[in-house]
Amino acid sequence: MHRLEENPILTPEDVAPSRDDLDVYCTLNPAAVRVGAQVLLLVRVGERPIPEEGYVAHLYFDAESGETLVERIARDDPDLTAIDERKYLYRGKILLTSLSHLRIARGPAHGPFTFDMSPAIYPATPYEAYGCEDARVTPLEGEYLVTYTAVSRHGVCVALAATQDFVTFERRGLIFPTHQKDVCIFPQRVGGRYVCRHRPFRTEFNDACIWTAESPDLLSWGRHAMTLSPREGTWEAGRVGAGAPPIRTDEGWLDVYHAADAAGRYALGAMLSAPDRPANVICRSSRPILEPEAAYERTGVYADCVFSNGLVVEDDGAVTVYYGAADRVCAAAVTTVTELLVTAKS
């Protein structure tokens, strides 16, 4: 994969905060889809309260009042345990320092991109009180399906929305309960059923693995099958997770996925699964197809991280992979379907 010279293609400075008392902290992990002559990126935009000396702040959506509220806690509060700049522990509960929403940026495939003036999907339910994060977009049967992570004190869940115009969105509720992430829906049915990848959280019993599931209606998911697991002692020893919706090829389903090593360094890989049984992996790349090397990938909110959940395939087989870099900015790299297949087999 070859990085765009224009990288990073979107930064926090490219979008205005939704309120005067907030600061845009990060623009990351864009979903991607081509709509006519434009590429639309559905970007995770993280906002946080403007810092106040001597305090940490928690920004959250209050579903009862319908308002986004700020809670400030004195740094010398004995019940406060600072963790890092993204979160802290207060009275036994994890609180986030920023609140994410999803906002559209539009432009040609390699930019420049311009953000819409207002959010596309903003927290609206108790399950989204701590944010809407990391969307995937799938064109399917006349509409665009959007899966995203819903975060709250109830846990990390996955929600589904749909749109036909990227102006109005129909929320269809939670489709995976806590603790789940990285859900991407396939762009066509397989054997008459809808298919998705998903990634349950790691526990004392299981690694963080990619799973595959099926559904008759996009809401009820079953027939779960473990699909891809971490490999000890490698660049994907810590966890693996689904990326953008898979690409259908003559050889099977081609995925660009993310993985982290034991130290938490994130990179991207490629895998190929059977066309009629997508839970069955044919092969996977033995080395990353993209790993954090550029300065904007190595330094940011979370260092040494490239994370993709969006790509666009052109008619000639060219692929642009859009990704979040160091959890702060958006970047892109180009390759081809042929190159990804070769890498998946290597």
Secondary structure, 3 states (H helix, E strand, C coil): CEECCCCCCECHHHCCCCCCCEEEEEEEEEEEEEECCEEEEEEEEEEEECCCCCEEEEEEEECCCCEEEEEEEECCCCCEEEEECCEEEECCEEEECCEEEEEEEEECCCCCCEECCCCCECCCCHHHCCEEEEEEEEEECCEEEEEEEEEECCEEEEEEEEECCCCCCEEEEEEECCCEEEEEECCCCECCEEEEEEEECCCCCCCCCEEEEEECCCCCCEEEEEEECCCCCCCCCCEEECCCCCEEECCEEEEEEEEECCCCCEEEEEEEECCCCCCCEEEECCCCCECCCCHHHHCCCCCCCEEEEEEEECCCCEEEEEEEECCCEEEEEEEEHHHHHHHHCC
